[in-house]
Amino acid sequence: MQGSNPINIEALLSHVPLFNGLGPQEIAKIARGTREIHAGKGDILFHKGDPCNGFHLVVYGQIKLGFTSPQGSEKVVEIISQSQSFGEAIMFMEKPYIVFAQALTDSLLLHVSKAVIFDELERDPHLCRKMIAGMAMRLHQLMTDVESYSLHSGKQRIIGYLLRDLPDTEHSKNLVVTLPTNKGIIASRLNLTQEHFSRILHELSELGLIAVEGRRIHIPDIDKLRSHEG
Protein backbone atom coordinates (compact mmCIF):
# COMPACT_ATOMS: atom_id res chain seq x y z
CA MET A 1 0.00 0.00 0.00
CA GLN A 2 1.28 3.46 -0.84
CA GLY A 3 0.20 6.88 0.33
CA SER A 4 1.21 10.45 -0.29
CA ASN A 5 0.58 13.16 2.27
CA PRO A 6 2.95 16.06 1.52
CA ILE A 7 2.78 17.43 5.08
CA ASN A 8 3.61 14.01 6.50
CA ILE A 9 6.44 13.49 4.03
CA GLU A 10 7.95 16.89 4.82
CA ALA A 11 7.90 16.06 8.53
CA LEU A 12 9.57 12.72 7.88
CA LEU A 13 12.21 14.21 5.57
CA SER A 14 13.08 16.88 8.12
CA HIS A 15 14.18 14.13 10.54
CA VAL A 16 16.32 12.26 8.01
CA PRO A 17 20.05 12.76 8.81
CA LEU A 18 20.89 13.10 5.11
CA PHE A 19 18.76 16.23 4.89
CA ASN A 20 19.92 17.91 8.11
CA GLY A 21 20.68 21.53 7.40
CA LEU A 22 18.16 21.93 4.59
CA GLY A 23 15.61 24.70 5.06
CA PRO A 24 11.84 24.31 4.83
CA GLN A 25 11.79 25.39 1.19
CA GLU A 26 14.36 22.78 0.17
CA ILE A 27 12.56 20.10 2.20
CA ALA A 28 9.29 21.04 0.52
CA LYS A 29 10.90 20.76 -2.91
CA ILE A 30 12.27 17.28 -2.16
CA ALA A 31 8.92 16.25 -0.66
CA ARG A 32 7.21 16.98 -3.97
CA GLY A 33 9.41 14.30 -5.55
CA THR A 34 9.01 11.85 -2.67
CA ARG A 35 6.42 9.18 -2.00
CA GLU A 36 5.75 6.95 0.97
CA ILE A 37 5.95 3.19 0.58
CA HIS A 38 4.31 0.97 3.17
CA ALA A 39 5.78 -2.53 2.83
CA GLY A 40 4.51 -5.56 4.68
CA LYS A 41 6.85 -8.27 5.91
CA GLY A 42 7.99 -10.29 2.88
CA ASP A 43 7.01 -7.66 0.31
CA ILE A 44 9.43 -7.18 -2.60
CA LEU A 45 10.28 -3.52 -3.22
CA PHE A 46 12.11 -4.19 -6.47
CA HIS A 47 13.74 -7.06 -8.34
CA LYS A 48 17.19 -7.31 -9.87
CA GLY A 49 17.03 -5.68 -13.31
CA ASP A 50 14.24 -3.23 -12.45
CA PRO A 51 14.94 0.40 -13.41
CA CYS A 52 16.22 2.69 -10.65
CA ASN A 53 14.47 6.07 -10.64
CA GLY A 54 15.61 7.30 -7.23
CA PHE A 55 16.70 6.00 -3.85
CA HIS A 56 15.02 4.77 -0.68
CA LEU A 57 15.16 5.92 2.93
CA VAL A 58 13.96 3.64 5.73
CA VAL A 59 11.74 5.47 8.24
CA TYR A 60 11.19 2.31 10.24
CA GLY A 61 11.53 -1.41 9.64
CA GLN A 62 14.22 -3.53 8.00
CA ILE A 63 15.02 -4.20 4.36
CA LYS A 64 17.10 -7.05 2.98
CA LEU A 65 19.22 -6.51 -0.13
CA GLY A 66 20.38 -9.65 -1.90
CA PHE A 67 20.56 -11.71 -5.03
CA THR A 68 19.76 -15.27 -6.04
CA SER A 69 22.38 -17.57 -7.56
CA PRO A 70 21.70 -19.60 -10.72
CA GLN A 71 21.35 -22.62 -8.39
CA GLY A 72 18.55 -20.85 -6.52
CA SER A 73 20.37 -20.10 -3.27
CA GLU A 74 20.05 -16.63 -1.79
CA LYS A 75 22.92 -14.35 -0.74
CA VAL A 76 22.15 -11.45 1.57
CA VAL A 77 24.30 -8.45 0.71
CA GLU A 78 23.08 -5.97 3.29
CA ILE A 79 20.44 -5.41 5.95
CA ILE A 80 19.14 -1.83 5.93
CA SER A 81 17.60 -0.42 9.10
CA GLN A 82 15.91 2.75 10.36
CA SER A 83 17.32 6.06 9.05
CA GLN A 84 19.55 4.30 6.50
CA SER A 85 19.29 4.79 2.75
CA PHE A 86 20.04 2.60 -0.23
CA GLY A 87 20.13 2.82 -4.01
CA GLU A 88 22.04 6.09 -4.36
CA ALA A 89 25.01 4.63 -6.25
CA ILE A 90 22.82 2.84 -8.80
CA MET A 91 20.76 6.02 -9.18
CA PHE A 92 23.86 8.03 -10.07
CA MET A 93 25.11 5.33 -12.42
CA GLU A 94 21.70 5.28 -14.14
CA LYS A 95 21.79 1.48 -14.20
CA PRO A 96 19.08 -1.06 -13.29
CA TYR A 97 19.13 -2.58 -9.81
CA ILE A 98 21.76 -5.31 -9.36
CA VAL A 99 20.02 -6.77 -6.27
CA PHE A 100 16.49 -7.31 -5.03
CA ALA A 101 15.03 -5.59 -1.95
CA GLN A 102 12.61 -7.31 0.42
CA ALA A 103 11.03 -6.14 3.66
CA LEU A 104 12.06 -8.26 6.67
CA THR A 105 9.46 -6.56 8.86
CA ASP A 106 6.55 -4.22 8.28
CA SER A 107 8.32 -1.10 7.07
CA LEU A 108 7.78 2.50 6.04
CA LEU A 109 10.11 3.92 3.42
CA LEU A 110 10.45 7.12 1.45
CA HIS A 111 11.32 6.91 -2.22
CA VAL A 112 13.04 10.12 -3.36
CA SER A 113 13.01 10.65 -7.11
CA LYS A 114 16.23 11.02 -9.06
CA ALA A 115 15.03 14.20 -10.76
CA VAL A 116 14.43 16.13 -7.53
CA ILE A 117 17.74 15.00 -6.03
CA PHE A 118 19.70 15.99 -9.14
CA ASP A 119 18.07 19.43 -9.07
CA GLU A 120 18.92 19.89 -5.39
CA LEU A 121 22.51 18.69 -5.82
CA GLU A 122 23.11 21.37 -8.43
CA ARG A 123 21.87 23.97 -5.96
CA ASP A 124 23.42 22.69 -2.73
CA PRO A 125 27.02 21.34 -2.71
CA HIS A 126 26.60 20.51 1.00
CA LEU A 127 24.03 17.83 0.18
CA CYS A 128 26.35 16.48 -2.50
CA ARG A 129 29.15 16.06 0.04
CA LYS A 130 26.84 14.29 2.48
CA MET A 131 25.65 11.84 -0.16
CA ILE A 132 29.24 11.12 -1.28
CA ALA A 133 30.24 10.57 2.36
CA GLY A 134 27.37 8.13 2.83
CA MET A 135 28.30 6.13 -0.25
CA ALA A 136 31.97 6.15 0.76
CA MET A 137 31.04 4.67 4.14
CA ARG A 138 29.07 1.91 2.41
CA LEU A 139 32.05 1.19 0.11
CA HIS A 140 34.37 1.04 3.12
CA GLN A 141 32.02 -1.43 4.82
CA LEU A 142 31.93 -3.54 1.65
CA MET A 143 35.73 -3.67 1.55
CA THR A 144 35.78 -4.63 5.24
CA ASP A 145 33.30 -7.42 4.50
CA VAL A 146 35.41 -8.75 1.61
CA GLU A 147 38.48 -8.72 3.85
CA SER A 148 36.57 -10.56 6.57
CA TYR A 149 35.29 -13.24 4.20
CA SER A 150 38.76 -13.75 2.74
CA LEU A 151 40.97 -13.66 5.84
CA HIS A 152 38.82 -14.46 8.87
CA SER A 153 37.40 -17.76 10.06
CA GLY A 154 33.67 -18.22 10.50
CA LYS A 155 34.08 -17.89 14.26
CA GLN A 156 36.01 -14.62 13.88
CA ARG A 157 33.30 -13.24 11.58
CA ILE A 158 30.55 -14.01 14.08
CA ILE A 159 32.46 -12.57 17.04
CA GLY A 160 33.28 -9.48 14.99
CA TYR A 161 29.60 -9.13 14.09
CA LEU A 162 28.49 -9.42 17.73
CA LEU A 163 31.00 -6.75 18.77
CA ARG A 164 30.64 -4.58 15.65
CA ASP A 165 29.07 -1.57 17.40
CA LEU A 166 31.45 -1.54 20.38
CA PRO A 167 34.59 0.59 20.60
CA ASP A 168 37.85 -1.21 21.38
CA THR A 169 37.85 0.58 24.74
CA GLU A 170 34.59 -1.10 25.80
CA HIS A 171 35.16 -3.62 28.61
CA SER A 172 31.65 -4.10 29.99
CA LYS A 173 30.41 -7.23 31.67
CA ASN A 174 27.03 -8.84 31.02
CA LEU A 175 26.41 -7.23 27.64
CA VAL A 176 23.28 -8.26 25.74
CA VAL A 177 23.23 -8.06 21.93
CA THR A 178 19.91 -8.47 20.13
CA LEU A 179 20.23 -9.86 16.61
CA PRO A 180 18.32 -7.59 14.19
CA THR A 181 16.80 -10.47 12.23
CA ASN A 182 16.77 -14.27 12.09
CA LYS A 183 19.97 -16.31 12.18
CA GLY A 184 19.62 -17.56 8.59
CA ILE A 185 19.69 -14.03 7.17
CA ILE A 186 22.62 -12.99 9.36
CA ALA A 187 24.49 -16.17 8.38
CA SER A 188 24.05 -15.30 4.69
CA ARG A 189 25.21 -11.75 5.42
CA LEU A 190 28.41 -13.22 6.91
CA ASN A 191 28.85 -15.62 3.99
CA LEU A 192 28.13 -18.67 6.16
CA THR A 193 25.55 -21.43 5.96
CA GLN A 194 22.88 -21.38 8.64
CA GLU A 195 24.15 -24.73 9.94
CA HIS A 196 27.72 -23.40 10.28
CA PHE A 197 26.43 -20.25 11.98
CA SER A 198 24.41 -22.26 14.52
CA ARG A 199 27.31 -24.64 15.15
CA ILE A 200 29.67 -21.76 15.96
CA LEU A 201 27.12 -20.19 18.32
CA HIS A 202 26.87 -23.56 20.07
CA GLU A 203 30.67 -23.82 20.34
CA LEU A 204 30.91 -20.32 21.83
CA SER A 205 28.12 -21.21 24.27
CA GLU A 206 29.94 -24.41 25.30
CA LEU A 207 33.02 -22.29 26.04
CA GLY A 208 30.94 -19.99 28.24
CA LEU A 209 31.69 -16.99 26.02
CA ILE A 210 28.04 -16.36 25.14
CA ALA A 211 24.57 -17.53 26.11
CA VAL A 212 21.89 -17.67 23.42
CA GLU A 213 18.22 -16.98 24.11
CA GLY A 214 16.50 -16.69 20.74
CA ARG A 215 17.79 -13.49 19.18
CA ARG A 216 19.29 -12.27 22.47
CA ILE A 217 22.99 -13.03 22.86
CA HIS A 218 24.35 -12.59 26.40
CA ILE A 219 28.07 -11.84 26.56
CA PRO A 220 29.32 -12.24 30.15
CA ASP A 221 32.82 -10.89 29.42
CA ILE A 222 33.58 -8.78 26.34
CA ASP A 223 37.36 -9.03 26.77
CA LYS A 224 37.29 -12.83 26.83
CA LEU A 225 35.14 -12.96 23.70
CA ARG A 226 37.28 -10.37 21.95
CA SER A 227 40.53 -12.18 22.80
CA HIS A 228 39.04 -15.46 21.56
CA GLU A 229 38.57 -13.76 18.18
CA GLY A 230 42.32 -13.78 17.69
Disulfide bonds with the S-S distance in Angstrom:
none
